[in-house]
Amino acid sequence: MEVSKRIVLHFPPSIAGQPIVYKLARDFDLSFDILKASVSPGEEGLMVMELSGSQQNYGKGIQYLTEVGVIIQSLSQDIVRDENRCTHCGACITICPTGAFSLEAETRKVLFDHSKCLVCGLCIKGCPPHAMKLFF
């Protein structure tokens, strides 16, 4: 049985320069489509990908990722904005890799287009008033 899932991988700095995704393809016969990535040796990394293969190999690949220290987040999670906390400062606009945030010219309010969100979590870390939350 084939499985295909969108996941977010968080790489700790100690492993960010290793060929981890390559090993998923070579050792576990998994295919991947990288949707967004920011990974540099010696720094914390983030990758959003669709990972596909047999159910057995997918499970083994996920186990491998966990064993080497990659934190895996399913895209079944969601990002929500607490409208009462949002100050419309615009910090999220500059850090969102998909352009899910924009500034409404007339009102100067920050708009959030949920359909563009990949649930990478960068807005959660970068929001000064902590208005962005992860929802399960």
C-alpha positions as CSV (number, residue, x, y, z in Angstrom):
1,M,0.0,0.0,0.0
2,E,1.4,3.4,-1.0
3,V,1.4,6.4,1.3
4,S,2.0,10.1,0.6
5,K,2.0,12.7,3.4
6,R,3.1,16.3,3.8
7,I,5.4,16.8,6.8
8,V,7.6,19.5,8.3
9,L,11.1,18.5,9.4
10,H,12.9,20.5,12.0
11,F,16.7,19.8,11.9
12,P,18.8,20.6,15.0
13,P,22.1,22.4,14.2
14,S,24.1,19.3,14.9
15,I,22.7,17.4,12.0
16,A,21.6,20.2,9.6
17,G,24.6,19.5,7.2
18,Q,24.1,15.8,6.9
19,P,22.6,14.0,3.8
20,I,19.4,12.9,5.7
21,V,16.9,13.4,2.9
22,Y,19.2,11.7,0.5
23,K,19.2,8.6,2.8
24,L,15.4,8.6,2.8
25,A,15.5,8.0,-1.0
26,R,18.5,5.7,-1.1
27,D,18.0,3.5,2.0
28,F,14.2,3.5,2.2
29,D,13.2,3.9,-1.4
30,L,11.1,6.9,-0.6
31,S,10.4,9.8,-3.1
32,F,10.1,13.3,-1.9
33,D,9.0,16.7,-3.1
34,I,10.5,19.6,-1.2
35,L,8.0,22.4,-0.9
36,K,10.0,24.8,1.2
37,A,13.5,24.5,2.8
38,S,15.9,26.5,4.9
39,V,18.8,24.3,6.0
40,S,22.3,25.4,6.5
41,P,25.2,23.5,8.2
42,G,25.6,24.4,11.8
43,E,22.2,26.1,12.0
44,E,18.7,24.9,12.9
45,G,16.9,23.9,9.7
46,L,13.4,23.6,8.5
47,M,12.0,21.6,5.5
48,V,8.4,21.2,4.3
49,M,8.1,18.1,2.1
50,E,5.7,15.6,0.7
51,L,7.1,12.1,1.4
52,S,5.9,9.1,-0.6
53,G,6.5,5.3,-0.7
54,S,5.3,2.0,0.5
55,Q,3.7,2.1,3.9
56,Q,6.4,-0.1,5.4
57,N,9.3,2.0,4.0
58,Y,7.5,5.2,5.0
59,G,7.4,3.9,8.6
60,K,11.0,2.9,8.5
61,G,12.0,6.3,7.1
62,I,10.1,8.2,9.8
63,Q,11.7,6.0,12.4
64,Y,15.1,6.8,10.9
65,L,14.4,10.6,11.0
66,T,13.4,10.3,14.6
67,E,16.5,8.3,15.6
68,V,18.8,10.9,14.0
69,G,17.1,13.7,15.9
70,V,14.8,15.3,13.3
71,I,11.6,16.6,14.8
72,I,8.7,15.7,12.6
73,Q,5.4,17.7,12.4
74,S,2.4,16.6,10.4
75,L,0.7,19.1,8.2
76,S,-2.6,17.9,9.7
77,Q,-1.8,20.7,12.3
78,D,-3.0,24.2,11.6
79,I,-1.9,27.8,12.3
80,V,-4.5,30.2,13.7
81,R,-4.3,33.9,14.6
82,D,-5.7,35.2,17.9
83,E,-7.3,38.4,16.6
84,N,-7.4,39.9,20.1
85,R,-3.6,39.6,20.5
86,C,-2.6,40.7,16.9
87,T,-1.2,44.2,16.8
88,H,-0.8,44.2,13.0
89,C,2.9,45.0,13.4
90,G,3.8,43.2,10.1
91,A,6.6,41.0,11.5
92,C,4.8,37.9,10.0
93,I,4.8,39.4,6.5
94,T,8.6,39.5,6.3
95,I,9.2,36.0,7.6
96,C,6.4,34.0,5.9
97,P,7.9,32.0,3.0
98,T,4.6,31.5,1.2
99,G,3.2,35.0,1.4
100,A,0.3,34.0,3.5
101,F,0.4,37.4,5.2
102,S,-0.2,40.7,3.4
103,L,-0.8,44.3,4.4
104,E,-4.1,45.8,3.5
105,A,-3.2,49.2,2.0
106,E,-6.4,51.1,3.1
107,T,-6.6,49.9,6.7
108,R,-2.9,49.1,7.3
109,K,-4.1,45.8,8.9
110,V,-2.3,42.5,8.3
111,L,-4.4,39.9,6.4
112,F,-3.8,36.2,6.8
113,D,-4.6,34.0,3.8
114,H,-4.9,30.6,5.4
115,S,-5.0,28.8,2.0
116,K,-1.3,29.8,1.4
117,C,-0.1,28.6,4.9
118,L,2.2,25.5,4.9
119,V,2.3,25.4,8.8
120,C,6.0,25.9,8.9
121,G,5.7,27.7,12.2
122,L,8.0,30.6,11.4
123,C,5.2,33.1,12.2
124,I,4.7,31.6,15.6
125,K,8.4,32.2,16.5
126,G,8.5,35.6,14.9
127,C,5.3,37.1,16.3
128,P,6.1,39.7,19.0
129,P,2.6,39.7,20.7
130,H,2.3,35.9,20.3
131,A,-0.8,36.1,18.3
132,M,0.0,33.0,16.1
133,K,-0.7,29.6,17.6
134,L,-0.4,26.0,16.5
135,F,-3.8,24.2,16.5
136,F,-4.2,20.4,16.5
